[in-house]
Structure formats: structure tokens, C-alpha cells
Amino acid sequence: MLCGGKKYYLAVALCIITLTSMVTLSYLRLQRLSHLPKIIQEGSRCRGKITNSTITPLKDNRTFIISPYFDDRESKVTRVIGIVHHEDVKQLYCWFCCQLDGKIYVSNAKIDVHSDRFGFPYGAADIVCLEPENCDPTYVSIHQFPHGNIDQLPRFEIKNRKAQTFPVDFTVCISAMFGNYSNVLQFIQTMEMYKILGVQKVVIYKNNCSHLMEKVLKFYMEEGTVEIIPWPINSYLKVSSKWHFSMDEKDIGYYGQITALNDCIYRNMQRSKFVVLNDADEIILPLKHPDWKTMMSSLQEQNPGTGIFLFENHIFPETVSTQVFNISSWSSVPGVNILQHIHREPDRKEVYNARKMIVDPRQVIQTSVHSVLHAYGNSVNVPMDVALVYHCRVPLQRNLPRESLIRDTTLWRYNLSLIMNVNKVLYQTALLNSK
């Protein structure tokens, strides 16, 4: 009797497991079917106004479209980088128009709000739609409804449709330039250090800056080094210059920095072998290698399968100066002379030391500021004896005496090239008068 009871319970358990599996599979199948593109019009033509704005609000004023990107790393989808209200935006649709057959397809979008919102109501989001089969749509419209008039919807070009060989090795993403940014001398020094280290392109999401800074940006744009992405986020949302909602109760934190970084990753996915995520006052300084190319070759060889490399951030307070490179002609240029700041703050054991990143963009799905949220490849923390982030800014440990700081002259290894290159830029921009 006891044996028979065991068999009965085992059979019941197997039935429950089988039934649960069937229900789960059916649910997943229905979920996928609900996201498959459906034809809503035939024999039409692709219409709607093409928009080239960096930030485009939808009519709900709760959804802001940055740019769509083709992504076939798992399945054939259009991934739209956007900003959404994490509670109010529940449903969106991608409207695809196929030029060849004139059919308009609508896909139910998956809305994936990034986990690093830091308490703000608006955050970066991936709006992901399966693309129609036998169609490589060039444009997509995003709408709150599966029906409507396509003529009234803005159209966005789907970038990354054509695979490219990488024209550059390193692209730096800087987001966002705001607060009437005017640290001209440090910016020029940082740009020239980037070039010495092997950077070919710097992408800047610019909200605003000083008139003099505009002049410098124009020079670097004409040179071909800088690409400016207009970033007028404060025209649409109440923006904070703080990283957490508890510090400043606005719509979105730090001028939408996380959204800009994610857009920069996808924008350069087919254009750059590596993408560097840091700020305009930060330089990843190699200690064992002369430049980033040799450093990254070595790191990749030591860490096969790794796509995300994290470098420790170290503060070099601008309040502590060493007057070895006190170049008098630079005194008329506003900003910090980083060559005078070669003392760094010691680590604080109780405080997390933030990191900045060099990534293979094709291995990144979603990124935050100091880490990657979702990726295909592994992450590795780069040892400090290999490289560190030189971060020249106001001190974090204000009460430390000079003798408690660590003298670090790594930057001076580049002083001859750096001084010569900075002087060239200052003369070419007429910030210094040539004699």
C-alpha cells in the first residue's frame, strides 16, 4: 500500500511538471507571437516626416526617442535607444515600412528600462522590436498604438544596417557637456593626450558650453577629431546635475548621461574597435605601455573572451600644484593646467573606488557609468600597476595635508609632446598670439 502510494504521488508530480512545462512553453510562444510584426497596410508607401533631431518627444511626452539601431547579435531586431517614464510608459509599437512590397508592419515593442535610474522617474530604455522577415527596413516610427495614420508619425533612420570594417581603433564618448563648460586649457590638454595615446575620434554630447569652448570645439570638429551630438535634454525634462534623486528631485539625473553613453556605444558599434567611456577631465594613463593600442593588445591576450576593461579612478586635486611646468603663456587661457597636478589622493578603504571603461562595443548590451549592466563578454578590473584613471578635479578628501598625497608623475612622461601639441592648438585657435 505504501509502495503504491509512492507511485501515485510520483505520477501526480510528473503530471504537474509536464503540465507546468507545457503551459510555460505555450506562454513563451504566445509572448513571442505577440511581438511578431503584423501587416496593417498593403500597397502603401513609406511616409512620415524624417527626423534628424537627437532627442524627439512622442505625443505622450513620457517617451523620448534618441535613435534606432539594427542589432542582429541574437535575432533580427531594431533596438531604439530612448528615455521613458519608468511607470507611465507601458506599451509602444514599432512601425516598419518595407519599400520592396509597400507593406507596413507593426511590432509590439519590448520596453526595457535600465536598472540604473538612481531613483529618478525617467531613465534610459531600450525599445526593442522584431523586424519583419524578408525586409530590411531603413526607417522606423514609434507609436503608442498599433493603429493610426503613418503620415503623422516621425520616421527615424535605423543606423548600423550596413556592417563596416572598423575605420578607427579608439573612440572616446564624453557625456554630457553642460553647465556652460569653460575649462578650456584642461580640455585641450586632455584632447591632445587622447591623440598621443591613440584616439582617432571623440564624441561629445553637448548641452552647452562657453563661447571660447565653442571655438575650441569648432577647431577639433574641422580637424576631424571631434563629433558633436547636440543634447538639448533640458528643453524636454527637468534635469539634475546630481547622480541621485535624493540629492535633487528632478526628472532625470546628470543630464541624461546614461542614455547618452548607451547611444554612443551603439553609434560606434560598427565604427570603432574600442569605445572609451569617461569624462572630459579624465585620462586613462597606461603605466606599463606607451599607448592604448599596445596596452589593449596585452590585456586582451591575458584575458581572452573579455570585452569590458575597468580602470580605477584616482583623484588628482587641482588645489595642489607643483610649479615645474608653469608655462606663463598659458596663464591667459581659462582652465586647469594638468601638468601642475601630479599628487593623487590615497584610496579610502571604506569608500568604493569608481571605475571608467574601455569596451568592445559589440559585446555590450546596456551600460551604466561605472560598469556594464548587460554584456556578452566578460569584465575585468585592470590592475593599478597597468593603468589608472587620471582625474584632475576638485578634491574629495579636502582636509588631507600635501604630505598625505601620493606623488605620481606618470603624466610627465608625455610632457614634451603634450606641451608642443597644446601650443600648436592654442596658436591655431588664436588663443595665443604667435610671435
N, C-alpha and C positions, 0 to 999 in steps of 0.2 A: 504493500500500500504506500509506504514511504517512498519506494523507488518510483512507483507510478506517479506520485505527486511531484517528484523532482522533474520527471519527463514533461509533465503537464506545464509546470512553471517555465521550463526551458523553452517549450514550444510557444508559450504566450510571449516570452521575452523576444524570441526570434521574430514572431509576427509583428510585435511593436516596433522592433528595429527596422524590419523590412518596410513596414507602413510609413515610418518616420522618414526613411531614406527616400521612398517614392514621393512623399509629399514635398520634401526638401528639393529634390530634383525637379519636380513639377513647378515649384515656386521659382527656382532659379531660371528654369526655361521660360516661364511666363515673364519674369523680370527682364530677361534678355529680349524676348519678343516685344515687350512694351517699349524697349529702346531702339528697336529696329526702325529704319526710315520707312515712312509710308508715303505713297504718292497722293497728293491732294489736288494737283492740277496737271493736265497734259496739254501738249501743243502750245505751251506758253513761251514767253521769252524772259530771259533774266533781266529783271528790272529792279528799281530801287536805287536810291542815291548812294554812290560810293563815298565812304567817309575816310579821310586821312588823318583825322584827329587822334591824338594819343589817348585821350580819355573821352568816351562817348556815353552819356547817360541814356538809359532806356526811359520810356514814358512813365514807368513806375517810380522813378527817382530813388530806387532802392538798389538798382543794378547799374554798374558802370563797366563798359567793355573797354579793355585795353587793346588786345589783338588776338586773333586766332592763329593757331599753328597746326600744321599737319604733323601727326605723330603715329608712326606705324611700328613702334617698338614692340607692342603687344598685339594690337589689332588696328585696323584702319580707322582712325578717329580724327576728328578735329578737336583740338584742345584749346579752349578760349581762356586766356588769362583775363581775369576781371576782379572787380571789387563788389561785394554784396553785403547787404544787411543779414547777419547770420540767422536771425529769427524770421524776418518778414519775407524773404525770398525762398519760396518752396518749390516752384516749378518754372522751368524755362524750356524753350524749344529752339532747335537749330533748323533754319530753313535753307535747304540746299537747292540750287538750280543747276541742272545738268544741261550744258549748252548743246550736246550732241542730239539728245532726244526731246529737249524742250520740256522735260518733266520737272515739277517742283516736288521735292521730298521734304518731309518734316520728321525730325528725330527728337525723341524725348531726351532731354539733357540730364546727365548726372551732375549734380552740383556738389562739389567737394570743397567746403570752406576749410582753409588751412588751420591747423590746430593752434598755431602761434598768433592768436589775436591779441593776447595780453590784456584781455578784459574789454577791449573796445567793441562797440556794436558792429562796426564794419571791418571786414578783413579780406585778405587775398583769397581768391577762389579759382578753382579750375572748373570750367563749364565744359563737360566732355560729351561729345555726340558721335555715335557710329555714323560713318559715311555710307551713302548708297553704293551698292555694288555696280561694277561696270561704269563708274562715273568718277572722275577726278575733279570735284568742284573747285573752282578758282575762288569763289566768293561764298560767304555765308551771312545770313541775317539771324539775329537773336530776338526772340519774341516771347512774351508771357503766355501766348495762346497758340494752339495748333492750327487755328484758322484765322483768316484776316486778309488784308489787302497788301500784297508784297510790294506794291508801288510805294507804300508809305513807310516801309522799313529801311533803315540804313543798311548798306552792304559793306562787309569787311573783307579785304583780301586775305586769303589763307596763305600764310607765309610757310616757308620750308617745304613747299610742294616738290621742288626740284632738288635732288641731292647734289651737293657740291664737294669738290675736294677742298680741304681747308686752306684758304688763302693766307691765314696768319696763325702763328703759334700761340700767342697770348693776347687776350682781350681783358682789360680791366673794366669792371662795372662799378660806377660811383652813383649812389643814390642816397638821398636826393640832395641837390644843391639848393639851399634855401636860406632865409634869414638875411637877405642882402649880402651874401657871402663876399668877403673882400680881402681874404688872406692871400694876396697876390703873390708875394715872394715865395711863401711856402708851397703854393700851388705849382708855380713854375719849377721850383726845385724838385718837387715830387714827380712832375711830368718828365723832367729830364732824367731823374733816377729810374723811372719806369723804362724809358728808352734805353738807358745804359744796361738795364737788366734783361732787356729783350722784348719789351712790349711793342706791338705794332698798332694797337687800337685801344682807345679809351672811350667808353660810352658813358655819358653823363646825363642823368635825368634832372633837368634844370627847372627849378621852380622860379628862383630869382637870384640875382647877384648884383654887385656894384657895377657902375659904369666902366670902371677901369678893368674889372674882371671880365666884362663883356668883350673888351678889346683884346684881352689875352686869349679868350676862348675863340674869337674870330681868327686869330693868328694860327692857333692849333687846328682849327677846322680847315683852313686854307692849306695848311701843311699836310693834311690828311690823317693826322693822328687822332683827333677828337671827332666823335659823332654826338651831336646834341639831340636828346629826346625831350621835347617840351613836356613839362609836368605840372600843369595848372590845377592841381588837385584841390587847392583851396577855393577854386571857383565853384566847386560842387559839394564839398563837405567841410565841416568844421574840423580842422586838422590840429593835431598836437605836435609839439616839438619834443614831447616826452615819450618814453617807450612803453609806459604802463598807464592804464585808465585811471588807477587810483591816484596818480600824480596830476592828472589833467583830464577832466571828464569831457572829452570831445568825441567826435565820430570815429576817428581813425588815428592811429599812433604814428609818430615820427614821419609825417608827410607821406604816408603810404609806402615806406621804404621796402617792406617785404614784397609788396606787389611789384614794385619796380625791379627788384632783384630777380624775381621769377621771370618777369618779362625779358630781362636781359639774358638770362640763361637760354631761353627758347629762341630769342632773336639771334643769338650767336651759336646755336647748336650745330648748324651746318657751315659756319664761317670761321670757327676758331677751334684749334686743338684743345686749348685750355681756356677757362674763364676764371678770372680772379675777382673775388668779392671782398672789397674793402672800401674804406672812406678816403677822402682827399687828403687827410692828414696822417695816412698810414702807408708804410712801405714794408713789404716782406723782404727782409735783408738776409741773404744767404751767408752763412759763416764758413762753410766748407767749400763752396763753389763760387766761381766768378760771376755767374748769371743764373737766371731761372731755367734756361734750357738744359744746362748740364746738371743742375740740381734736380729737376723733374725727371730726367733720364735715369739718374741714380736712384731716386725714390721709387720710380715705377719698377725698376729692376729688382729692388729689395722687397717691394710689396706688390707682387703680381695679383691682378684682379681688383686692385684698388682704384677707385675713381674720385675719391674725396680726400684731400690732404688739408689738415687743420694745423694752423700755426699760432703759437702763443702770442697774445697781445701784451706788450710791455710799454709802460708809460715813461716817456722822457719829458719831464716837466719843462715847459717853456719859461718858467720862472727862475731856473737855474742855468746860468750861462757860463761858457768858457770862451774867452775872447781871442782864441787862436786865429779864427777866420772872421775877424771883424772887418769886413770889406766896406770901406767908407762909401763907395759909390752906390751901394745897395741901400743905404740908410734912407734915401728918398722914396723907396718903393715900400708901400704898406705891406705888412705881414711879417711872419717869423722867419728868421734865418736858421734853418735846422742844423747847419754845421756848427752852431754855437751850443747845441744842446746834446751832450754826449753822456749825461748821467741819467740812469734809469732807476725807477722805484723798485725796491725789493718786493718779492711776492708776499702776499698776505695769506697765511695758512688757512684762515677761516673764510676767505672770500674766493669764489670761483673766478679763475682767470680766463676771461673770454678769449675766443679764437677767431681768426679770419681764415678764408679758404681759397685754395686753388683747386678747381674741379674739372673733370672731364664732363662737359655739359650733356653728352649723350647718355651718361649714366645717372643723371639727376632727374627726378620726377617733380619734387617740391623742395624748395629750400627756405630756411629761415635766415637770420642774420649771422648767427654764430655756429650753425650746424645745418646739415641737410636733413629734412624731415622724412623724405622717401627717396630711395635710390635703388639702382640695380647693382651697383658695385659696393665694395667695402669702403669704410672710412679708416683713416689712420691719423693719430696725433703725431705730428713731426717733432722729434726731439729738439730741445732748445739749442743744442750744440750744432745742429744742422742749419737752422734758420729761426728767426723771430720776427714779430711784427714791431717795427719801429713806429711808435705812436707819439708824436710830439704834440702836446696839448696842455691845457691847464692841469695842475697836479690833482691826483686823487688822494694822496697822503700829504696833505698840506703842511702838517706840523713836523715833518721829518727834517732834521738838520742835513746839511750838504754831506757831511761825513757818513751819513747812513745810506746815501745813494750809491749805486754801483756805476763806476766809470766804465763806459763801453764805447770804444772808438771805432767800431766796425764801419760806420758810415764814412769815416775819414779815408778808408781805402779807395774811395771813389772821388776824392776831393778835387784832383786835377781836372779830370773830365767834367765833373759836375760844375765847377766854377767856370770853366771855359764855355760850356754849353749854356749855362744860365746867362752869362754875359751876352752871348750871341742873341738869345731871345730878347733880352732887355733892350739891346740896341735895335733889333729888327722891329720891335713894337714901339720904339721911340720912348720907352720908359727911362732909358739912359741916353744921353747925347754922346755920339761917337766923336772923338777928337781927331 
